[in-house]
C-alpha cells in the first residue's frame, strides 16, 4: 500500500481536488463567479482531465525516464480518467445538490484526455521526466 501511495499520490490528490470542485452546489458556483466567459466550465473540465491524464500516464509509465510512453500506461490512464469523469457526472445527476449531468462535460473531459495523450512525450521532455 505504501508503494502504491508513493507512486500515485499526485493523481489521487488531483482526483480529490476534481471531486471537491465538482461537488460544489450549483447555486454556490454563481456566487464565486468572478469572470463571465461563456462555456468556461468546459475549459475547466478540459484542464482537469488533461492534468489528471498526464499524472496517470506518468505514474504508470515504466519508460518515463527514457522519454518514452508505454501503451499500458495510456490504457490505464484512459480507463481511470474517463471512468472517473463519467462517475462524477453520474454523481452530479443523482447525489449532488443543484448539479446535473452534462454530456458536454464528458466531451471536454475526453478532449482533455486526448490532448494529454498526444502531448505527453513533449510534456515529459519539458519537465525532464518529472511528469
Secondary structure, 3 states (H helix, E strand, C coil): CHHHHHHHHHHHHHHHHHHHHHCCCHHHHCCCCCCCCCCHHHHHHHHHHHHHHHHHHHHHCCCHHHCCCCHHHHHHHHHHHHHHHHHHHHHHHHCCCCCCCCHHHHHHHHHHHHHHHHHHHHHHHHCCCCC
